[in-house]
Amino acid sequence: MSLPFNATGSPPSPVIAEDPSLVPGSLHWLISKIPLVISLIVLLYYVVYMSVHVLAISYAYFKLHSWKPKHHLVKPDSLPGVTVIKPIIGVDRNMRDNLESFFKLSYPKFELFLCLAESKATPPPSLPIIEELRELYPHVPVQLFMGKGERERERERERESRCLSLSLFIQLPYVSPNSMETFADFLDKVYFGTQHSRVYLWANLIRRNCATGMSWVIKKSAIEQEGGIKVFSEYLAEDYFIGKALWTRGWTLALSSLPALQNPGSRSLSLFKNRVIRWGRLRATMMPLPVLFEPFTECFVLGFVGSCVIHYLINSTPYQHVLLVSGLHRFIFIFICHTLIWLLCDLLLIRVIENGPVTSLWKVLIVWILRELWALPLFITSSCSREITWRGVRFQLHFGGKATKID
């Protein structure tokens, strides 16, 4: 059998079928580019969120602790009156010091509304402390409200809504640096000084609603446009929905330059876990779509995803040998670099919030690692139910943020 030869006497070149995935514009080519496109989108999200660290730190640096007294420029008689509403449930070891700070406010015209959850039939355990402070500061106008009944709560809210008298003014929640003793104390410090404050400051910077009712002041005319505080009694997160309603009407949310320092009488891992899960379930009913991205705002989850994407993109380029490591070692190297950058940003943010060096650094580092490891399990737990317990009362949450009491 003779073999075919061309005119030159040499056998013809074999015909090689062209790979469809290499033809630009073909279906196979488009499908082959899907992983690259997805990787670039994820990388863009990664870069944007990492920039949130820089924005939050910069905003905190220029915003927090920048307040300076200007008493010489303001006449006391020209200042509006203020009603301070303080809910009280039970008693703890720091209650006296915390309540006394309200009586010692440096403001010419204010009154205190102390709202006790216990009914008049059962003497509240905090009542002796309140009476002692009223005797020590007789010049401070104080009114007591007691009772858990829904009608009585509604009457209190109506009275509260008639007494508020300043603009919507919020504070960044933090912990008192002087109360750092236990592991749970440092856990609160790390949480409120990193993940919570990062999102809180960034939201304020881009002028989004993130009102937290731990410490705020509301303009009376603004809340009256919504029908008063009683309108928001169906929500457990009434602070968020009050801020949302005022924001919708065009009011501006202003962040105070002084953080709101929490000084609870007791902290524990259980209390921290329950609070984070409760807040997570509330957010899931208030804004379900953004909550889906919450795991990707935590260091280890976002670091794992980001490291995978960067590792893949490096392998897709001719410069994959620029780094001295390859394969799994390259992925680990990228992840470690990500974690160190994240940690340094968090420590810097804590330093700015505290307006001084980070104390007990080695404890903060240990707690920081454990909190980051705990973040994903807490998110998964919060996603498994719509039931929460608040101050011993069980509630069922509904989409939209409303809650009903479970008998």
C-alpha positions in Angstrom: 0.0 0.0 0.0 1.5 3.3 -1.1 1.5 6.4 1.2 0.3 9.7 -0.3 3.0 12.3 -1.1 2.6 15.9 -2.0 4.2 17.6 -5.0 7.4 18.1 -3.2 7.7 14.5 -2.5 7.2 14.8 1.3 4.2 13.5 3.1 1.5 16.1 3.8 1.2 17.8 7.2 -1.4 16.2 9.5 -4.6 18.2 9.9 -5.0 19.3 13.6 -8.6 20.1 14.7 -8.7 23.5 16.4 -9.9 23.5 20.0 -13.3 25.2 20.1 -12.5 26.8 23.4 -9.6 28.7 21.8 -11.8 30.4 19.2 -12.7 33.9 20.5 -16.4 34.5 20.5 -17.4 30.8 20.4 -19.7 29.3 23.0 -16.9 27.1 24.3 -14.7 30.1 24.6 -17.3 32.1 26.6 -17.9 29.2 28.9 -14.2 28.7 29.5 -14.0 32.4 30.7 -16.7 32.1 33.3 -14.3 31.1 36.1 -12.1 34.1 35.3 -15.0 36.5 35.3 -16.3 35.1 38.6 -12.8 35.4 40.1 -12.5 39.0 39.0 -15.9 39.9 40.5 -14.9 38.2 43.8 -11.5 40.0 43.7 -13.3 43.3 43.2 -15.5 42.6 46.3 -12.4 41.6 48.2 -10.6 44.8 47.4 -13.6 47.0 48.1 -14.2 45.4 51.5 -10.5 45.6 52.5 -10.7 49.3 51.7 -13.5 49.6 54.3 -10.8 49.1 56.9 -8.9 52.1 55.6 -12.1 54.2 55.4 -13.3 53.3 58.9 -9.9 54.0 60.4 -9.6 57.3 58.6 -13.1 58.4 59.5 -12.6 57.4 63.2 -9.3 59.3 63.3 -10.8 62.5 62.1 -14.2 62.1 63.7 -13.8 60.6 67.2 -12.5 62.5 70.2 -12.4 65.7 68.2 -15.0 67.4 70.4 -13.8 70.5 72.3 -16.0 72.3 74.9 -17.4 75.6 73.7 -19.2 76.7 76.8 -17.9 80.2 76.4 -19.6 80.5 73.0 -23.1 79.2 74.1 -25.4 80.8 76.7 -26.9 78.2 79.0 -30.4 79.8 78.7 -30.3 79.3 74.9 -29.9 75.6 75.1 -33.0 73.4 74.7 -34.3 71.2 77.5 -33.5 67.5 77.3 -35.3 64.4 78.6 -33.0 61.4 79.3 -34.9 58.1 79.1 -33.2 55.3 80.9 -34.8 51.7 80.8 -33.9 49.7 83.8 -34.3 45.9 84.2 -33.0 44.1 87.3 -29.8 45.2 89.0 -26.1 44.6 88.6 -22.9 45.4 90.4 -22.2 48.6 88.3 -25.7 49.9 88.3 -25.1 52.6 90.9 -22.1 54.1 89.1 -23.9 53.9 85.8 -27.0 55.6 87.0 -25.0 58.2 88.9 -23.4 59.3 85.6 -26.9 60.4 84.4 -27.4 62.5 87.6 -24.0 64.1 87.1 -24.6 65.2 83.5 -23.0 68.6 82.7 -26.0 70.2 81.0 -28.0 73.1 82.3 -31.6 71.8 81.6 -32.4 68.1 81.7 -34.7 65.6 83.4 -34.5 61.9 83.9 -37.2 59.4 83.0 -36.3 56.1 84.7 -38.4 53.3 83.2 -38.4 50.2 85.4 -39.6 46.9 84.0 -40.9 45.6 87.3 -44.5 46.3 88.4 -45.5 48.3 91.4 -46.7 45.2 93.1 -43.2 43.8 93.1 -40.7 46.3 94.5 -37.9 46.7 91.9 -34.4 45.7 93.3 -33.0 48.9 91.7 -35.4 51.1 93.6 -33.2 51.6 96.7 -30.3 52.7 94.5 -32.5 55.2 92.7 -33.9 56.7 95.9 -30.3 57.1 97.3 -29.3 59.0 94.1 -32.4 61.2 94.3 -31.4 62.2 97.8 -27.8 62.9 96.8 -28.9 65.0 93.7 -32.2 66.7 94.7 -31.8 69.3 92.0 -32.2 66.8 89.2 -35.8 66.3 88.1 -36.6 62.5 88.1 -39.7 60.6 87.2 -40.3 56.9 87.7 -42.3 54.6 85.4 -42.9 51.0 86.5 -44.8 48.1 85.1 -44.7 45.5 82.3 -48.3 45.8 81.1 -48.7 46.7 77.5 -51.1 49.5 78.1 -48.8 51.0 80.7 -45.9 50.6 78.3 -47.9 52.4 75.6 -48.7 55.3 78.0 -45.0 55.6 78.9 -44.0 55.7 75.2 -46.6 58.4 74.6 -45.2 60.5 77.4 -41.6 59.8 76.2 -42.5 61.0 72.7 -43.7 64.3 74.1 -40.5 65.0 76.0 -37.7 64.4 73.5 -36.2 67.7 72.3 -32.9 67.4 70.4 -31.7 66.4 66.9 -31.1 62.8 66.0 -27.7 62.2 67.4 -26.0 58.8 67.8 -22.9 57.4 69.4 -20.5 54.6 68.5 -21.1 51.7 71.0 -17.9 50.6 72.8 -16.8 49.3 76.1 -15.3 51.1 79.0 -11.5 50.5 79.0 -11.6 50.5 82.8 -13.8 47.4 83.0 -11.3 44.9 81.4 -11.0 42.0 83.8 -12.3 38.7 82.3 -12.1 36.9 79.0 -15.7 38.0 78.3 -14.7 41.6 78.9 -12.0 41.4 76.3 -14.4 39.6 73.9 -16.8 42.6 74.1 -13.9 45.0 73.6 -12.7 43.1 70.5 -16.1 42.7 69.0 -17.2 46.4 69.5 -13.8 47.7 68.6 -13.4 45.8 65.3 -16.2 44.2 63.4 -19.0 46.2 64.8 -17.3 49.6 64.8 -15.8 49.0 61.3 -19.3 48.6 59.7 -20.8 51.3 62.0 -18.2 53.9 61.0 -18.2 53.0 57.3 -22.1 53.2 57.2 -21.9 56.7 58.9 -19.2 57.8 56.4 -21.4 56.9 53.4 -24.5 58.4 55.1 -26.4 55.1 55.6 -28.8 54.4 58.5 -27.1 52.4 61.3 -28.8 53.9 64.3 -28.1 52.1 67.5 -30.3 53.0 70.5 -27.6 52.4 73.2 -27.1 56.2 73.3 -28.9 58.7 71.1 -30.8 61.9 71.1 -33.9 62.4 68.9 -35.4 65.7 67.8 -39.0 66.0 69.1 -40.6 67.4 66.0 -38.9 64.6 63.9 -40.3 61.7 65.9 -43.7 63.4 66.1 -43.9 63.4 62.3 -43.9 59.6 62.6 -46.6 59.5 65.3 -44.3 59.2 68.3 -42.2 56.4 69.8 -45.3 54.2 70.3 -45.6 53.7 66.5 -42.4 51.6 66.7 -43.5 49.4 69.6 -44.0 46.4 67.3 -40.2 46.3 66.6 -37.6 44.9 69.0 -35.0 46.9 66.9 -37.0 50.1 67.2 -33.8 52.1 67.1 -33.0 51.0 63.5 -36.5 51.6 62.3 -36.7 55.0 63.9 -33.5 55.9 62.2 -34.8 54.5 58.9 -38.1 56.4 59.1 -36.3 59.7 59.9 -33.7 59.0 57.1 -36.6 58.5 54.6 -38.0 61.9 55.6 -34.7 63.5 54.8 -33.3 63.9 58.3 -29.5 63.6 58.8 -28.0 61.1 61.3 -25.1 62.7 63.1 -22.4 60.7 64.8 -21.0 61.9 68.1 -17.3 62.4 68.5 -17.4 60.6 71.8 -18.1 56.8 71.9 -20.8 55.4 74.2 -18.9 53.4 76.8 -20.8 50.4 78.1 -20.1 49.3 81.6 -22.4 46.3 82.4 -22.2 44.6 85.7 -21.7 41.2 84.3 -20.3 39.7 81.1 -20.0 36.1 80.0 -19.5 34.0 76.9 -23.1 32.9 77.1 -24.4 36.5 77.2 -22.1 37.4 74.3 -23.2 34.4 72.3 -26.9 35.1 72.9 -26.6 38.8 72.1 -24.8 38.2 68.8 -27.3 35.5 67.8 -30.2 37.7 68.7 -28.8 40.6 66.7 -28.1 38.3 63.8 -31.7 37.1 63.7 -33.0 40.6 63.9 -30.9 41.7 61.0 -32.0 38.6 59.0 -35.6 39.8 59.3 -34.9 43.5 58.7 -32.6 43.2 55.7 -32.3 39.6 54.5 -30.4 40.2 51.3 -27.4 42.1 52.9 -27.2 39.5 55.7 -26.3 36.9 53.1 -22.9 38.7 52.7 -22.2 38.8 56.4 -19.9 35.8 56.5 -17.8 37.5 53.9 -17.2 40.5 56.2 -15.3 38.3 58.6 -11.5 37.8 58.4 -11.1 34.1 58.0 -14.1 33.5 55.6 -13.2 36.4 53.4 -9.5 35.6 53.6 -10.1 32.0 52.5 -12.2 33.1 49.5 -9.9 35.9 48.6 -6.8 33.7 48.9 -8.4 31.1 46.6 -9.2 33.7 44.0 -5.8 35.4 44.1 -4.1 32.0 43.9 -6.2 31.1 40.9 -5.6 34.4 39.1 -1.9 34.1 39.6 -1.9 30.6 38.1 -3.8 32.0 35.1 -1.0 34.5 34.2 2.5 34.1 32.8 3.8 35.6 36.1 2.8 32.7 38.3 6.5 32.1 39.2 7.1 35.6 40.5 6.4 34.4 44.0 9.0 32.1 45.4 6.3 29.7 46.6 3.7 27.7 44.5 0.8 25.4 45.0 -0.6 25.0 48.5 2.3 27.0 49.9 1.4 30.0 47.8 -2.3 29.8 49.1 -1.1 29.6 52.7 1.3 32.5 52.1 -1.5 34.7 50.7 -3.9 33.8 53.5 -1.3 34.6 56.2 -0.6 38.0 54.6 -4.3 38.7 54.5 -4.8 37.8 58.2 -1.8 39.9 59.3 -3.1 43.0 57.4 -6.6 42.5 58.8 -5.2 42.1 62.3 -3.1 45.3 62.1 -6.1 47.3 60.8 -8.2 46.0 63.7 -5.6 46.9 66.3 -5.2 50.3 64.7 -9.0 50.9 64.8 -9.1 49.9 68.5 -6.3 52.3 69.2 -8.1 55.2 67.5 -11.4 54.4 69.2 -9.7 54.3 72.6 -7.7 57.3 71.8 -4.5 55.7 73.2 -2.4 52.5 73.0 -4.0 49.1 73.0 -3.6 47.7 76.6 -3.1 44.0 77.4 -2.1 43.4 73.8 -1.5 39.7 74.1 -5.0 39.1 75.6 -6.5 41.1 72.8 -4.6 39.0 70.2 -5.8 35.7 71.7 -9.4 36.9 72.0 -9.3 38.3 68.4 -8.3 34.9 67.0 -11.0 33.1 69.0 -13.7 35.6 68.0 -12.9 35.3 64.3 -13.0 31.6 64.6 -16.4 31.8 66.4 -18.0 34.2 63.9 -19.1 31.7 61.3 -20.6 29.2 63.8 -22.6 32.0 65.4 -23.8 33.2 62.0 -25.0 29.6 61.1 -26.7 29.3 64.5 -28.5 32.6 64.1 -29.7 31.5 60.6 -31.4 28.4 61.9 -34.3 30.0 63.7 -36.5 33.2 63.9 -37.1 32.9 67.7 -35.2 35.0 70.2 -35.3 35.6 74.0 -35.0 39.1 75.3 -34.9 39.8 79.0 -36.5 36.5 79.8 -39.4 36.9 77.2 -39.6 34.8 74.0 -40.4 36.5 70.7 -41.1 35.3 67.2 -39.6 37.4 64.5 -41.3 38.2 61.2 -39.8 39.5 58.0 -39.9 43.2 58.0 -38.6 43.3 61.6 -41.8 43.0 63.6 -42.0 40.7 66.6 -44.8 38.9 68.5 -44.5 37.6 72.0 -44.6 33.9 72.4 -46.9 32.8 75.4 
